[in-house]
C-alpha cells in the first residue's frame, strides 16, 4: 500500500511540474489580505498581480521543486488558469484536462491520466468568482473554494456522500459527524474572539454535529450496488464512449470498431474484482452508466432476457439477489444487433453513436428543464443544457468574438480553438484532416475500415450519412420545393437551383469567354465551352477511339455509328 501511494504521489508531482513548466498556469494561496505566492509568500490584493509576479519572478528550477515535500494525504494544488495557454506553442486552452491532452498529443509530453485529479482550477475573469465546472458564482473566494469540493469524489464520506479532493479533507469532515457532548477546550474571557464566546455560534455548531446530513449516500450506494450486481450476474458490459477507433472499454481504455469485440474483451479480460471498482467515486451529480445489453443473459441460469428491467426482476425473484428499486434509472441501455444504431425505446435509427446517446436523454426525466420541459438522465447534463437558454453577451475566452448565447460561445471555443485539430483526427495513426470526408477516405484507403452506409427504404439508394439521406428523401421522394419561380410554375429544392433557372426568364449572360467573347447565362456552360478552346476531348468512344469535347456529341456518335443509347 505504501509503495502504491508513493508511486501515485510521484505521478501527481510529475504532472504538476509539467503543467507549471509548459503553461502559464500558476499556483495560488488565499489569505485575508489577498492572494499569496506559493514560492516566496509575497501578498497581492488581485489574483492577476500574483499571476504576473509568479511568471516573471520565479524560474523553472523553482517551479520544478513545487509540491516536492507534500504528502499524498494532503496533496492538493489550487491553480489559476485564467487565459490558460501552452507556453511551448502559445495555443489557448480552456481547461486543465485540455492542457494535459494537448501536451500529450502535440508535444509528446508524458502525462499520467490514470490518477484522480488533485488540482482545483480557478479563473479570475471578472468581479464575480465563478466555478470552473458549473455556472455558480460567489462573492468570496473561501465560499467558492468550499463549493469546488462538491465536484470532486476522490474521497467520499460514507455518512453524507460528500466528496473531497484529498484524504485529509475527508478526515476533518468526518469529525463533524460525531455525535455527543463536547466540552469547549478554550477558557472563556473578555478578550476572547466573538465567535468563541457567542452562544449563537455554539448552538449552531452543536446542531450541525448532532444532526448529520443523510441526503445522497443512500441513493449513490444503491446505484453502485445495483450496477455491481448486474455486471457480476449478467453478460451486460459497460461502454465508455466511441472514440477515434471505436467503442472504448470502461476498465482499460482499449478501443474496438465493433461493439461485439468490446463485449467479448470485457467479459474475458476483466474479472469480478475489476467490476467491483466500476463507478467507484462517482457522485450523483454526474452518475450515468452506458450498458451494452446485446443478447442479455443471466450468468447464473443462462436465461435470456430482452431488457435490463426484466433481468433485474429475475435476479431478485429467482435468485434472491438484493436490488434497490426505489431509485431513478441512471442506466442507458444499448443493443448492437445490426448495422443500424437503434433507440431501445422508440426504434429511431441513428448513424452516429453520439447522436443516439444525445437522443436517449429524451426518454429520461430524472431532471427536467424549467425553461423547455426537456428531460435528462442526470443533473450534470441538465446543467449543461440550461446554459444554452441563457442569453446576453458572451465573449470568447480565446479571441475577441462575442456571442448572444453561452452555448454558441462554448461551441465556438471547442470547434475553433480547443479541438480544431482533433475533430478530424485518425484514431489509428493520429493524422489530421480538414474535414471528416477526407478522414473517412483515409480510413478506407490506409486502414481498410469499412464505412457504414444508410439505405433509403423507398428506393434502396445508400448514403454515407443521415444528412445526405434526409436531403434525398425530401428532394426526391417527398418532392419538397420551397423555392418557387415567380415567372412560371416550377419549384426547386435549393435556392441555387432557382437562381440558375431564372436565367431562362431574364436572358442574362454574365459569364463571358476570354478567348472568343461569347457570353453564357451559367458558369457551368462557360466551363464546358472552354473545353473547345483547350481541345479537352474527355468523352471517348470505346469502340472506335474517336473522342469528343461535348457529351452530347459523344452520345450522338454512339447512337448513329454504333446503335447504342447511352
C-alpha positions as CSV (number, residue, x, y, z in Angstrom):
1,X,0.0,0.0,0.0
2,X,2.8,2.4,0.9
3,X,4.6,1.7,-2.4
4,X,1.4,2.3,-4.4
5,X,0.8,5.6,-2.5
6,X,4.4,6.7,-3.2
7,X,4.0,5.9,-6.9
8,X,0.7,7.8,-7.1
9,X,2.4,10.8,-5.4
10,X,5.3,10.7,-7.9
11,X,2.8,10.9,-10.8
12,X,1.0,13.8,-9.2
13,X,4.2,15.7,-8.7
14,X,5.3,15.0,-12.3
15,X,2.0,16.2,-13.8
16,X,2.0,19.5,-11.8
17,X,5.7,20.1,-12.7
18,X,4.9,19.7,-16.5
19,X,1.9,21.9,-16.2
20,X,3.8,24.7,-14.5
21,X,6.8,24.4,-16.9
22,X,4.7,24.2,-20.1
23,X,1.9,26.6,-19.5
24,X,1.0,30.0,-17.9
25,X,-1.0,28.3,-15.1
26,X,0.2,29.4,-11.6
27,X,-0.4,28.1,-8.1
28,X,-2.3,30.3,-5.6
29,X,-3.0,30.5,-1.9
30,X,-5.6,32.8,-0.4
31,X,-5.3,34.7,2.9
32,X,-7.4,37.5,4.3
33,X,-5.3,40.3,2.8
34,X,-5.2,38.8,-0.7
35,X,-3.6,36.1,-2.7
36,X,-0.2,34.7,-1.6
37,X,2.6,33.5,-3.8
38,X,3.4,29.8,-3.3
39,X,7.1,30.3,-3.8
40,X,8.0,33.4,-1.8
41,X,4.9,34.3,0.3
42,X,4.5,37.8,-1.2
43,X,0.9,39.1,-0.9
44,X,-1.1,40.6,-3.7
45,X,-4.7,42.1,-3.5
46,X,-5.5,40.9,-7.0
47,X,-5.1,37.4,-8.5
48,X,-3.9,38.9,-11.8
49,X,-1.0,40.6,-10.0
50,X,0.0,37.4,-8.3
51,X,0.0,35.6,-11.7
52,X,2.2,38.2,-13.3
53,X,4.6,38.1,-10.3
54,X,4.8,34.3,-10.4
55,X,5.5,34.1,-14.1
56,X,8.1,36.9,-14.1
57,X,9.9,36.3,-10.8
58,X,10.1,32.5,-10.4
59,X,12.1,30.4,-12.8
60,X,11.8,26.8,-13.9
61,X,14.1,25.5,-11.2
62,X,11.8,27.0,-8.5
63,X,8.7,25.6,-10.2
64,X,10.3,22.1,-10.5
65,X,10.6,22.0,-6.7
66,X,6.9,22.8,-6.2
67,X,5.0,20.2,-4.0
68,X,8.2,18.2,-3.6
69,X,7.7,17.8,0.2
70,X,3.9,17.4,0.2
71,X,2.5,14.0,1.3
72,X,-0.3,12.2,-0.6
73,X,-2.8,12.6,2.2
74,X,-2.5,16.4,1.9
75,X,-1.9,16.7,-1.8
76,X,-4.0,19.5,-3.4
77,X,-3.0,22.2,-5.9
78,X,-5.1,25.4,-6.3
79,X,-4.3,26.6,-9.8
80,X,-5.0,29.9,-11.5
81,X,-5.9,29.0,-15.2
82,X,-7.1,32.4,-16.3
83,X,-6.4,32.9,-20.0
84,X,-4.7,29.4,-20.0
85,X,-2.3,28.8,-22.8
86,X,0.6,26.4,-23.7
87,X,3.9,28.3,-23.5
88,X,5.5,25.9,-25.9
89,X,3.3,26.9,-28.9
90,X,1.1,29.7,-27.5
91,X,-2.1,27.8,-28.1
92,X,-5.0,28.9,-26.0
93,X,-6.8,26.3,-23.9
94,X,-9.9,26.2,-21.7
95,X,-9.3,23.5,-19.0
96,X,-6.5,21.6,-17.3
97,X,-7.7,18.5,-19.0
98,X,-7.4,20.2,-22.4
99,X,-3.9,21.2,-21.5
100,X,-2.9,17.7,-20.4
101,X,-4.3,16.2,-23.7
102,X,-2.6,19.0,-25.7
103,X,0.8,18.3,-24.1
104,X,0.5,14.6,-24.7
105,X,-0.7,14.8,-28.3
106,X,1.1,17.9,-29.6
107,X,4.4,17.9,-27.7
108,X,4.8,14.2,-26.7
109,X,5.0,15.0,-23.0
110,X,4.5,12.2,-20.5
111,X,1.3,13.0,-18.5
112,X,-0.3,10.5,-16.1
113,X,-4.0,10.1,-16.7
114,X,-4.6,7.0,-14.5
115,X,-4.8,9.1,-11.3
116,X,-7.6,11.1,-9.8
117,X,-7.3,14.9,-10.2
118,X,-6.0,16.8,-7.1
119,X,-5.9,20.1,-9.0
120,X,-8.6,22.7,-8.2
121,X,-8.7,25.2,-11.1
122,X,-9.8,28.8,-10.8
123,X,-10.5,31.6,-13.3
124,X,-10.5,35.2,-12.4
125,X,-12.2,36.9,-15.3
126,X,-14.5,39.4,-13.7
127,X,-15.7,40.7,-10.3
128,X,-17.7,37.6,-9.7
129,X,-15.9,34.5,-8.7
130,X,-17.2,31.7,-10.9
131,X,-16.9,27.9,-10.5
132,X,-14.8,26.4,-13.3
133,X,-17.2,23.4,-13.6
134,X,-20.7,24.8,-13.3
135,X,-22.4,28.2,-13.6
136,X,-22.4,29.1,-9.9
137,X,-20.9,32.4,-8.9
138,X,-19.7,33.6,-5.5
139,X,-18.7,36.8,-3.8
140,X,-16.0,35.3,-1.6
141,X,-13.1,33.0,-2.5
142,X,-13.5,30.9,0.6
143,X,-17.1,30.1,-0.3
144,X,-16.1,29.3,-3.9
145,X,-13.4,27.0,-2.7
146,X,-15.7,25.1,-0.5
147,X,-18.2,24.8,-3.4
148,X,-15.5,23.4,-5.7
149,X,-15.0,20.4,-3.4
150,X,-18.5,19.2,-4.4
151,X,-17.2,18.5,-7.9
152,X,-14.5,16.0,-6.6
153,X,-15.2,12.5,-5.4
154,X,-11.6,11.3,-4.8
155,X,-12.6,10.5,-1.2
156,X,-16.2,10.2,-0.3
157,X,-17.8,10.5,3.1
158,X,-19.7,7.3,4.0
159,X,-22.2,9.2,6.1
160,X,-23.4,12.0,3.8
161,X,-21.9,11.2,0.4
162,X,-19.9,14.5,0.2
163,X,-16.7,14.2,-1.9
164,X,-13.3,15.7,-1.2
165,X,-10.0,16.3,-3.1
166,X,-7.7,14.6,-0.6
167,X,-7.8,12.2,2.4
168,X,-7.0,14.9,5.0
169,X,-10.1,16.9,4.0
170,X,-12.3,13.8,4.3
171,X,-10.8,13.1,7.8
172,X,-11.5,16.6,9.0
173,X,-15.0,16.5,7.6
174,X,-15.9,13.2,9.3
175,X,-15.2,14.7,12.7
176,X,-18.3,16.9,12.2
177,X,-20.5,13.8,12.1
178,X,-19.5,12.7,15.6
179,X,-22.5,12.9,18.0
180,X,-22.2,13.5,21.7
181,X,-21.2,16.2,24.3
182,X,-18.1,18.1,23.5
183,X,-16.7,20.5,26.1
184,X,-15.0,23.7,24.9
185,X,-11.3,23.5,25.5
186,X,-10.8,27.3,25.4
187,X,-11.5,29.1,28.7
188,X,-13.9,32.0,28.2
189,X,-12.6,35.5,28.9
190,X,-13.4,39.1,28.0
191,X,-10.6,39.2,25.4
192,X,-11.8,36.0,23.6
193,X,-12.9,36.4,20.0
194,X,-16.6,36.9,19.5
195,X,-17.0,33.6,17.7
196,X,-15.8,31.6,20.7
197,X,-17.9,33.4,23.3
198,X,-21.1,33.8,21.2
199,X,-23.8,31.3,22.3
200,X,-25.4,31.6,18.8
201,X,-22.3,30.1,17.2
202,X,-22.1,27.3,19.8
203,X,-25.7,26.4,19.3
204,X,-25.3,26.3,15.5
205,X,-22.2,24.1,15.7
206,X,-23.8,21.7,18.2
207,X,-26.9,21.3,15.9
208,X,-24.7,20.6,12.9
209,X,-22.8,17.9,14.8
210,X,-25.9,16.3,16.3
211,X,-27.9,16.1,13.0
212,X,-25.6,14.7,10.3
213,X,-27.0,15.1,6.7
214,X,-28.2,12.0,5.0
215,X,-29.1,13.2,1.5
216,X,-27.2,11.3,-1.2
217,X,-25.4,8.4,0.5
218,X,-28.3,6.0,0.3
219,X,-29.0,6.9,-3.4
220,X,-25.4,6.6,-4.6
221,X,-24.8,3.5,-2.7
222,X,-27.9,1.9,-4.1
223,X,-26.9,2.7,-7.6
224,X,-23.4,1.3,-7.2
225,X,-24.8,-1.9,-5.5
226,X,-27.2,-2.4,-8.4
227,X,-24.7,-1.9,-11.2
228,X,-22.1,-4.2,-9.5
229,X,-24.7,-7.0,-9.2
230,X,-25.7,-6.6,-12.9
231,X,-22.1,-6.8,-14.0
232,X,-21.4,-9.8,-11.9
233,X,-24.6,-11.8,-12.6
234,X,-25.2,-11.0,-16.3
235,X,-23.3,-10.6,-19.5
236,X,-24.2,-6.9,-19.7
237,X,-21.0,-4.8,-20.3
238,X,-20.3,-1.1,-19.8
239,X,-19.1,1.1,-22.7
240,X,-17.4,4.4,-22.2
241,X,-17.6,6.2,-25.5
242,X,-17.0,6.0,-29.2
243,X,-13.5,7.4,-29.9
244,X,-11.3,7.7,-32.9
245,X,-11.1,3.9,-33.5
246,X,-14.3,2.6,-31.9
247,X,-16.1,1.8,-28.7
248,X,-13.9,2.2,-25.6
249,X,-13.5,-0.2,-22.7
250,X,-14.6,1.3,-19.3
251,X,-11.8,-0.6,-17.5
252,X,-8.7,-0.2,-19.6
253,X,-9.5,2.2,-22.4
254,X,-8.9,-0.2,-25.3
255,X,-11.0,0.6,-28.4
256,X,-12.8,-1.7,-30.8
257,X,-14.6,-0.7,-34.0
258,X,-17.1,-3.5,-33.4
259,X,-19.0,-3.3,-30.1
260,X,-19.2,-7.1,-30.2
261,X,-15.4,-7.3,-29.9
262,X,-15.5,-4.8,-26.9
263,X,-18.1,-7.0,-25.2
264,X,-16.0,-10.1,-25.7
265,X,-12.9,-8.3,-24.4
266,X,-14.7,-7.0,-21.3
267,X,-16.1,-10.5,-20.4
268,X,-12.8,-12.3,-21.0
269,X,-10.2,-9.9,-19.7
270,X,-11.8,-8.1,-16.7
271,X,-12.8,-10.1,-13.7
272,X,-15.3,-9.5,-10.9
273,X,-12.7,-7.7,-8.8
274,X,-12.3,-5.1,-11.5
275,X,-16.1,-4.8,-11.9
276,X,-16.5,-4.1,-8.2
277,X,-14.4,-0.9,-8.7
278,X,-16.6,0.3,-11.6
279,X,-18.2,3.7,-10.9
280,X,-16.4,3.9,-7.5
281,X,-16.0,7.6,-6.5
282,X,-18.7,8.8,-9.0
283,X,-21.2,11.1,-7.4
284,X,-25.0,11.5,-8.2
285,X,-24.4,14.9,-9.9
286,X,-22.8,13.1,-13.0
287,X,-23.9,9.5,-12.4
288,X,-24.5,7.7,-15.8
289,X,-23.8,4.2,-16.9
290,X,-23.9,3.2,-20.6
291,X,-24.6,-0.5,-20.8
292,X,-24.4,-2.9,-23.8
293,X,-27.3,-5.4,-23.3
294,X,-27.0,-7.2,-26.6
295,X,-28.1,-10.9,-26.2
296,X,-28.7,-10.2,-22.5
297,X,-28.1,-13.4,-20.4
298,X,-28.2,-14.4,-16.8
299,X,-24.9,-16.0,-15.8
300,X,-26.5,-18.0,-13.0
301,X,-29.1,-19.9,-15.0
302,X,-28.3,-18.9,-18.7
303,X,-31.8,-17.4,-19.0
304,X,-32.3,-14.9,-21.9
305,X,-33.9,-11.5,-21.4
306,X,-34.8,-8.6,-23.5
307,X,-34.5,-5.6,-21.2
308,X,-32.5,-4.6,-18.1
309,X,-35.7,-4.3,-16.1
310,X,-36.7,-7.9,-16.8
311,X,-33.4,-9.4,-15.8
312,X,-33.2,-7.2,-12.7
313,X,-36.7,-8.6,-11.7
314,X,-35.4,-12.1,-12.5
315,X,-32.3,-11.8,-10.3
316,X,-34.5,-10.6,-7.3
317,X,-37.3,-13.1,-7.6
318,X,-35.5,-16.2,-8.9
319,X,-32.0,-15.9,-7.4
320,X,-32.9,-13.8,-4.2
321,X,-30.5,-11.1,-5.2
322,X,-30.8,-7.7,-3.3
323,X,-31.5,-4.9,-5.7
324,X,-32.8,-1.4,-5.0
325,X,-36.0,-0.3,-6.9
326,X,-36.7,2.9,-5.1
327,X,-34.3,5.0,-7.1
328,X,-34.4,6.7,-10.5
329,X,-32.9,4.9,-13.5
330,X,-29.4,6.3,-14.4
331,X,-28.5,3.4,-16.8
332,X,-28.7,3.9,-20.6
333,X,-29.0,0.6,-22.4
334,X,-28.0,-0.2,-26.0
335,X,-28.3,-3.1,-28.3
336,X,-25.9,-3.6,-31.2
337,X,-27.7,-6.2,-33.3
338,X,-27.2,-4.9,-36.9
339,X,-25.5,-2.0,-38.7
340,X,-28.2,0.4,-37.6
341,X,-27.9,2.2,-34.3
342,X,-31.5,2.0,-32.8
343,X,-33.0,3.6,-29.8
344,X,-34.1,1.0,-27.2
345,X,-37.4,2.9,-26.6
346,X,-38.7,4.2,-29.9
347,X,-36.6,2.4,-32.5
348,X,-35.3,5.7,-34.0
349,X,-32.3,5.0,-36.2
350,X,-29.0,7.0,-36.0
351,X,-25.8,6.9,-38.0
352,X,-23.5,8.0,-35.1
353,X,-23.4,6.7,-31.5
354,X,-23.0,10.2,-30.2
355,X,-26.4,11.3,-31.8
356,X,-28.1,8.2,-30.5
357,X,-26.8,8.9,-27.0
358,X,-28.0,12.5,-27.1
359,X,-31.4,11.3,-28.3
360,X,-31.7,8.8,-25.4
361,X,-31.9,11.7,-22.9
362,X,-35.5,12.4,-24.2
363,X,-36.7,9.1,-22.6
364,X,-35.4,10.1,-19.1
365,X,-37.0,12.7,-16.9
366,X,-34.8,12.3,-13.8
367,X,-34.1,16.1,-14.1
368,X,-36.4,18.4,-16.1
369,X,-35.5,21.8,-17.6
370,X,-37.7,24.6,-16.2
371,X,-37.5,26.5,-19.5
372,X,-38.4,23.9,-22.1
373,X,-39.5,20.9,-20.1
374,X,-36.8,18.7,-21.7
375,X,-35.8,15.7,-19.5
376,X,-32.3,14.5,-18.7
377,X,-30.7,11.5,-17.1
378,X,-28.5,13.3,-14.5
379,X,-28.1,16.8,-13.1
380,X,-24.8,17.4,-14.9
381,X,-26.5,17.0,-18.4
382,X,-29.3,19.3,-17.2
383,X,-26.9,22.0,-16.0
384,X,-25.1,22.0,-19.4
385,X,-28.4,22.2,-21.2
386,X,-29.7,25.1,-19.1
387,X,-26.6,27.1,-20.0
388,X,-27.9,27.1,-23.6
389,X,-31.0,29.0,-22.6
390,X,-29.0,31.9,-21.2
391,X,-28.9,35.0,-23.4
392,X,-26.7,38.0,-23.2
393,X,-23.2,38.9,-24.2
394,X,-20.7,36.1,-24.1
395,X,-17.1,36.8,-25.1
396,X,-14.8,34.0,-26.3
397,X,-12.1,33.4,-23.7
398,X,-9.5,33.0,-26.5
399,X,-10.4,35.6,-29.2
400,X,-12.4,38.8,-29.5
401,X,-15.6,37.2,-30.9
402,X,-18.8,37.8,-29.0
403,X,-21.9,35.5,-29.0
404,X,-25.5,36.0,-27.8
405,X,-25.8,32.7,-26.0
406,X,-23.4,30.7,-23.8
407,X,-24.0,27.6,-26.0
408,X,-22.7,29.3,-29.1
409,X,-19.7,30.6,-27.2
410,X,-18.8,27.1,-26.0
411,X,-19.4,25.6,-29.4
412,X,-17.1,28.2,-31.0
413,X,-14.3,27.6,-28.4
414,X,-14.4,23.9,-28.8
415,X,-14.5,23.8,-32.6
416,X,-12.2,26.7,-33.4
417,X,-9.7,26.9,-30.5
418,X,-9.7,23.7,-28.4
419,X,-10.5,20.8,-30.6
420,X,-10.0,22.3,-34.0
421,X,-7.1,19.9,-34.7
422,X,-8.8,16.9,-33.1
423,X,-12.2,16.9,-34.7
424,X,-10.9,15.1,-37.8
425,X,-8.1,13.0,-36.4
426,X,-7.4,9.4,-37.4
427,X,-7.6,7.2,-34.3
428,X,-5.1,4.7,-35.8
429,X,-2.2,6.9,-36.9
430,X,-3.1,10.4,-35.4
431,X,-3.0,12.0,-38.9
432,X,-5.2,15.1,-39.1
433,X,-7.7,16.2,-41.8
434,X,-9.5,19.4,-42.7
435,X,-12.9,17.7,-42.8
436,X,-14.5,14.4,-41.9
437,X,-14.9,13.2,-45.5
438,X,-11.1,13.3,-46.1
439,X,-10.6,11.4,-42.8
440,X,-13.2,8.8,-43.9
441,X,-11.4,8.4,-47.3
442,X,-8.1,7.9,-45.4
443,X,-9.6,5.3,-43.1
444,X,-10.9,3.3,-46.0
445,X,-7.7,3.5,-48.2
446,X,-5.0,3.3,-45.5
447,X,-6.5,1.3,-42.6
448,X,-9.1,-0.8,-44.6
449,X,-12.0,0.4,-42.5
450,X,-15.4,-0.4,-43.9
451,X,-17.6,2.7,-43.6
452,X,-21.2,2.1,-42.7
453,X,-23.9,3.2,-45.2
454,X,-27.5,4.1,-44.7
455,X,-30.1,2.7,-47.1
456,X,-33.2,4.6,-48.3
457,X,-36.3,2.4,-47.6
458,X,-38.1,3.9,-50.6
459,X,-35.5,3.3,-53.4
460,X,-32.6,1.3,-51.9
461,X,-30.1,4.0,-52.6
462,X,-27.3,4.2,-50.0
463,X,-25.7,7.2,-48.3
464,X,-22.7,7.9,-46.1
465,X,-24.6,9.9,-43.5
466,X,-28.1,10.7,-42.2
467,X,-28.0,14.3,-43.6
468,X,-27.5,13.1,-47.2
469,X,-30.3,10.6,-46.7
470,X,-32.6,13.3,-45.4
471,X,-31.8,15.6,-48.3
472,X,-32.5,12.8,-50.8
473,X,-35.8,11.8,-49.1
474,X,-37.1,15.4,-49.0
475,X,-36.0,16.3,-52.6
476,X,-36.7,13.0,-54.5
477,X,-39.5,11.3,-52.6
478,X,-41.4,14.0,-50.8
479,X,-40.9,16.4,-53.7
480,X,-40.2,19.3,-51.4
481,X,-39.9,22.5,-53.4
482,X,-39.6,25.6,-51.1
483,X,-38.2,27.9,-53.7
484,X,-40.8,28.9,-56.3
485,X,-40.2,30.7,-59.6
486,X,-42.2,34.0,-59.9
487,X,-42.4,33.7,-63.7
488,X,-43.6,30.1,-64.1
489,X,-45.0,27.2,-62.0
490,X,-41.6,25.5,-61.4
491,X,-40.3,25.0,-57.9
492,X,-36.8,24.0,-56.6
493,X,-35.4,22.3,-53.5
494,X,-32.3,24.6,-53.3
495,X,-32.1,28.4,-53.8
496,X,-29.1,28.0,-56.1
497,X,-31.2,25.8,-58.5
498,X,-33.8,28.6,-58.7
499,X,-31.1,31.1,-59.4
500,X,-29.8,29.0,-62.3
501,X,-33.4,28.5,-63.6
502,X,-34.1,32.3,-63.6
503,X,-31.6,32.8,-66.4
504,X,-34.2,31.3,-68.8
505,X,-36.5,34.1,-68.0
506,X,-34.1,37.0,-67.7
507,X,-31.8,36.0,-70.6
508,X,-28.9,37.5,-68.6
509,X,-25.5,36.4,-69.8
510,X,-22.9,37.3,-67.2
511,X,-20.3,34.7,-67.9
512,X,-18.0,35.7,-70.8
513,X,-15.4,33.7,-72.6
514,X,-12.0,35.5,-72.5
515,X,-10.9,33.8,-75.8
516,X,-13.8,34.4,-78.2
517,X,-16.0,36.8,-76.2
518,X,-19.1,34.6,-76.3
519,X,-21.4,35.0,-73.3
520,X,-23.4,32.5,-71.3
521,X,-26.0,32.6,-68.6
522,X,-24.4,29.9,-66.4
523,X,-20.9,29.3,-65.3
524,X,-21.2,25.6,-66.0
525,X,-22.0,26.3,-69.6
526,X,-18.9,28.6,-69.9
527,X,-16.8,25.9,-68.4
528,X,-18.0,23.4,-70.9
529,X,-17.4,25.9,-73.7
530,X,-13.8,26.5,-72.6
531,X,-13.0,22.8,-73.3
532,X,-13.4,23.6,-77.0
533,X,-10.5,26.1,-76.8
534,X,-8.4,23.7,-74.7
535,X,-9.2,20.8,-77.1
536,X,-10.3,18.8,-74.0
537,X,-11.7,15.7,-75.6
538,X,-12.7,13.8,-72.5
539,X,-15.6,11.8,-74.0
540,X,-14.1,8.8,-75.9
541,X,-15.8,6.1,-77.9
542,X,-14.8,2.7,-76.6
543,X,-15.4,1.1,-80.0
544,X,-13.5,3.2,-82.5
545,X,-11.5,5.5,-80.2
546,X,-12.9,8.8,-81.5
547,X,-13.0,11.5,-78.8
548,X,-15.4,14.4,-78.3
549,X,-15.3,17.7,-76.4
550,X,-19.0,17.7,-75.5
551,X,-21.0,14.8,-74.0
552,X,-24.0,15.4,-76.4
553,X,-21.6,14.9,-79.4
554,X,-20.4,11.6,-77.9
555,X,-24.0,10.4,-77.3
556,X,-24.9,11.3,-80.9
557,X,-21.9,9.4,-82.2
558,X,-22.7,6.3,-80.2
559,X,-26.3,6.3,-81.4
560,X,-25.7,6.9,-85.1
561,X,-22.4,5.0,-85.6
562,X,-22.8,2.1,-83.1
563,X,-26.5,1.9,-82.5
564,X,-26.1,2.3,-78.7
565,X,-28.3,4.5,-76.5
566,X,-26.1,5.9,-73.7
